[in-house]
Amino acid sequence: MGWLEFTAALLLFLASHAIPVRPPVRPWLVRRLGLRGYILSYSLLSLAILAWLVMAAARAPYVGVLPYWEGFRWVPLLLMPLACLLAVAGMMRQNPLSFGGLGLRAFDPAEPGILAVSRHPLLAAMALWGGAHLLANGDLAHVILFGLFAGFAWIGMGLIDLRKQRQLGQAEWTRLSRNTARLNLARLRPSPSEAALAGAVFLALLLLHAPVIGYHPLPW
């Protein structure tokens, strides 16, 4: 039953990310919900299914894949603050080059903010989250789960770039993206508000990890 639940949750998660974004489904939903309503509803649905998927992976039978190494438990603690910063800063800024950019801060091609680090900050955060937790959880269910997220996020960056180039046209794409990167962490210059909010989110994740996920994230 553990594998059956995990498979069902995984298939539902994949379907929820494939169907609502496809034409003609997405335009139909946007017309009825509005763009912000569509993104909010889509995000809440994704989070609900994600929560089920994570719990289903924890209940799946243990099958070891990666060798256990105590040092791997530190990887999420080192990478998740960065993932939180990318996600928080990405949600705070409008982003015509990717999804999820409905923040209050307008996009300026000359001063793209977090988009100088990544045009797809939410996907970059997902890739870091998936890769870090894959190493820390070496059983088959979690390798599938987090490997899927990391791979989906990384491939998605390239696919969105191609789609946006077609939608915007080459000249407009070049104008908007000239100071951005697919992923360049050397450009990371967070504002104090972004860093403070990301720190609060990371702390909340640490405190909620054990009661919600059932696993204490600290390696001591």
N, C-alpha and C positions, 0 to 999 in steps of 0.2 A: 504493500500500500504506500510505503514511503516513496518508492520510485514512481508509482502511478501519480501521486499528488505532485511530485516535482515535475514530471513530464507535462501534466495538465497545466500547471502554473507557467511553465516555460513556453508552451504553445500559445497560451492566452496572452502572455506578454509580447511574444513576437507578432501575433495577430493584431494586438492593440496598437502596435507601432507601424504596422504595414497598411492596415485598412483605412484608418482615419486621415492619413496624409495623402492618399491616392486620389487622383481625379476620377470620377466627379464627386467623391465623398467629401473631401476637404472644402471645396467651394460651397457645397450644399450646407455644410455645417457652419461655415463662416457667415453665410448669408443669414442664417437663423440665429446664431449666437453672437455675431460680431467677432472681430479678430481677437480682441482681448478675452471675450467670453469663451471663444474656441480654445485659446491657449491655456486659459485657466482650467477649463473643464478637462482638456487633454492632459494637463499636468497632474491634476488631482486623480484622474483615472490611472495614469501611469504610476503614480506613487502608491496607490492602493494595491495595484497588481504587483508592483515591485515588492511591497511589504510581504504579500503572500508568498511570492517567489523566494525571498530570502528565508522566510520561516520554513517553507517546504524543503529548501536545500538543507537546512539544519536538521530536519526530521528524516532525510534520506539515509539509507544504510551507509555506513562508513566503508569506503574503498580507497585505500591509500594510493596516491599517484606520485606526489612529490615527496622527497625525503624530508623528514622533520629536522629543522635547524632552528635553534632558539633565537638566533639573530634575525630570522625572518619576521618575528613578532614585532620587531621595532620598525619595520618598513612602513606600515600604515601610520604609525605615530609621526614619522618623519615626513611622509608625503601628504597626509590628509590636511594639514594646515594649508598647504599650497593649493590643494583641490578646493578647499573651502573658499580661499581667496579668489580663485578663478571663478567659481560659481557665484559668489556674492557680487563681485565687481561686474561680472557679465550680466547679472539680473538688474543692476543699477543703471545700465547704460543702454540706450537704443542701439540697435544693431541691424542695419540693412543687409548684412552679409551672411547672416545665419539666423537660426530660430531662437526664441526666448529673449530677444532683446527689446523689451517693452518698458524699459526703465525710464526714469524722469530725466536723466541726463541725455541731451541730444548728441548725436554722432557728428563729429567734426573730422573729416579726412586728414586735416593737418595735425590734429591732436586726438588720436583715436583712443587714448587711455588704455584699458586692458586689451583692446583689440590689437594693439601693437605687439602684445605677447601672443595672442591667438585670436583669429577671426571667429573662432568657435569656442569661447571660454567654457561653456557648459559641457560640451563634448570633451574638451581637454580635461576638465575636472572628472568626468566619468571615466576617462581612460586611466587617469592616475588612481582613482578609487579602485577600479577593477584590477589593475596591475598590482597594486599594493596588497590588496586582500587575496589575490590569487596566490601570492607567495606565502602569506601568513596562514592560509587554509589549503593544505595540500591534498585533501580528499577529492574524489572524482566529482561529486555533485558541485562543490565549490569551484573546482577548476573549470567545469563547464560553465557555471554561472558567471564567475568573474572574468574568465577568458572571453566569454561571449560579449560582455559589456565593454571590455577594453578593445576588442577587435571591432565591434560595432561602432564604437566612438571614433576610432582612428580611421576606419574606412569611410564613415559618415562625413568626416571633414572634407575628404577629397570629392565625394559625391555632391555635397552641398556647394562646394566651390564651382564644380562644373555646371550645376543647375543655375546658380546665380549668374555665372558668366553668360549663359544662354538668355536668361530673363532680362538682364540689365544691358546686354550688349558689351562688346569688348572695350569700347571707349569709356563708358560709364563705370564698368568694373575696374578698369585700370585707375581711373580717377579716385574711386572710393577706397580701393584696397592698397594703394601705393605705399602707405606707411603701416600696413598690417602684415601679419605673418600667420602661417598655419599653426606653427608652434615655435616660439623663440623665448625661452625663459630668461635669457640674458637681458631682455628688455623690461623685465618686471619692475615697476615703480609704483607700488600701491599708494593711494592717498591714505591719510590717517583714519578717515572714516571707514574706508574699505577694509583696512587692516584690523580696526577695532571690531567691526561687525563680523568679519571672518573669524577672529579669535573667539568671539562669543558663540558663533555657530559651532566651532570646533569643540569648545568646552561643553556645549549642550550635547553634542554627539557622544563625547566621552561619558558624560553622566547618564545618558539614556541608553547607552549601548547594552549594558548588562540587564536592566529591567525590560527592555524591549526585545533585544536580540537573544538574550540569555547567555551572553559570553562577555567576560570582563576583558576589555581591550588592553589593559596595562600588563606588561610582561613581568610583573612582580607580585 
